[in-house]
Amino acid sequence: MADVSPPDKVRSARNRTRSNGGKPSGKVADFRYKRPSPSDPSAHRGTALRTGAPATGEPRRQAYAALDLGTNNCRLLIARPSGENFTVIDAFSRVVRLGEGLAHSGRLSDEAMDRALAALHVCADKLRRRNVSLARSVATEACRRAANGADFIDRVREETGIALDIISAQEEARLAVLGCHILLEQGHGPAVIFDIGGGSTELVLIEPGERVPRIIDWASVPWGVVSLTDTVGRAEDDAATRLGRYRQMRMLVSDSFAPFAERIADASRAEDIRLLGTSGTVTTLASLHLELPQYDRRAVDGLIVPAQAMRAISERLSVMDLDERQTLPCIGPDRADLVVAGCAILESILDIWPAERLGVADRGIREGILRSLMAGTPAPPRPAA
């Protein structure tokens, strides 16, 4: 048993609510939101930027936007419908490290909030210039966990006009599946889709459905690349220290995965099991597998990689020092100190779901939000205070 507890030991149990009277949920679309009443003034909280544009009744060619403020990154997509899909007309991504230090302090630091706000001001400017009238902006694990998370959300709205919703881990998992399941390798067996974030990792067990997969089970653990790195520490003095640090990361994550691993054990032994990952970790490792000189989304998004190749890359990175990792293409200084934690999480996932191949998705929550908005399913009203 690991000697360090997750930053929030009870959160995953507290949030593991399911529909259908406690039974596993059905289709991904089971969690789609009810259309809010036009007479309810709170119905579009968190969905529209303060631009004066109406949130409903727009022509089909209106611009939609999805903003995801995570523990490590701030990402924005602005798109217009294009048949059954959409065309991206603007995008933004910046490493903000909102959750830096959160594992020890329990609070968002002033420096981290300032970094995030600077990025959100850029997003607000893009939303206005693109005349976006329907958007959904979400915040995830860092704001869920931080004691001052709600205060930060209020500050963001006051200073930028962006109304962020702190979504549950269940909603985060649903949106990730909705955004990337189309890239799942063809087959009839069960599959796991996972999202390694900055502050948490979501895993979803699914089976094929008519149009969208059916969610059989899911879990969220409070280990992401930032929270795991901050908890274990950044000491990398020599190879032995780096190896011991990596083993501790693996132990912590494996312990947190244990209840989910037990529940999916029978499914993991089925034939034709499949695996799809969406995160900076899997896209970075896929880039190294392809030996790309620089990141190329077109080469990575939808790639199928042998799982053993991803393990080999993870093991190689785990014993490199920080300077060596920084020199590798597609890692650089932004990811060099966090990629090892991502490798530890990925290997732990491969332990409990031993698929021979791993699908790679450079898409997820934002694309899930856009698909929900374009299907006419805006965010639900916030509960009354």
C-alpha positions, 0 to 999 in steps of 0.5 A: 500500500502506498504511504501517500493518500490521494489529495482527496480520498473521498471525492471519487466515491462522493461523485460516483452517482449514476442514473437509472436508480444506481444502475450503470448509465446507458448511452453517452447521450443519457446525460444530455441536458434538458432544454432550459425554459426561455422564461428561466433567467438562470437557464443559460448561466455559464453558457453565454458570454456577456456580449448581448447576443441572444443564446437561442434562436440563432441561425444554424451557421452561428458560431459556437464555442467551448472553453476548458480550463483545466488544472494545467491548460486553458483551451478554447475552440470556436466552430461552425456546424458543417453537416454532421460535424463542425469546422473550427474557425478559431482556437487557443491553447496555453499552459497556465498551471492553475493547479500548481501547488494545490496538492499541498496548499489546498488553494489556487495560488495568486500566481496561478490565478493570474496566469489563468486570467491572462489566458482567459482574457485572450479567450474573451477577446476571441469570443467577442471578435468571432461574435460567439453567441452560444458558448459553454465554459467549464472548469475541472479538477483544480477548481473542484478541489481548491478551497477558493475555487468558487471565488476564482470563478466569480473573479473570472466572470467579473474581469473577463465576462466568461461564466465558468461552470465547475463541472463534476468528474462524471460530466467531465468523463461524459464530455470526453467520451462524446468528444473522441469516441468516433476515433475508437478502433473498430471492434465489437468488444468492450473498450476503455476511454481515458483522459489524463488531465492535470488534476485528475484522470477519468476512465470510462468502460463502454460497449458499442451502441447504435450511434454512440457507445453505452457507458457501463462504468466509470471512475475518476481518480484525483491523480493528474500530471500536476497533482501527481508530480506535486505530491511525489515531488520533483527530485531527480538527482540521479537515476536511482532517485528517478526510478524510485520516484517513478515507482512511487507514482505507479504505486499511488495511481495503481492503488487509486485505480484498484476499485475500478480495476476490480469492477472491470476485471471480467471485461478486461479478459474479453476478446477484442478489447479496445483502448482510446486515450485523450490527453497531452500525455498520449499525444506527446508519447505518440509523437515520440513514437512517430519520431516527429520533429515537431508536433503535428495533430494531423499525424497523431489524432486517430493514430493506433499505436502498439501498447508495448511501444507506449510502455517502452517510451514511458520507461525510457522517459522515467529514467531520463533527467529533466534536461534530457527530456527538455531536448526531446521534440514535442516535449520541451520545457512546458511538459518536461517536468510533468510527462513522467507522471503522465507515463506512470498513469498511462502504464497503470491504465495498461496494467488494468486494461491490457489492450494490445493497441492504444488509440490516440485522440487529440480531441476531448472535452471541448469537442464534446461540448461543441457536439452537445451545443450543436445538438441543442443541449445547453448547460443545465441551470445551476442548483439554487444556492 
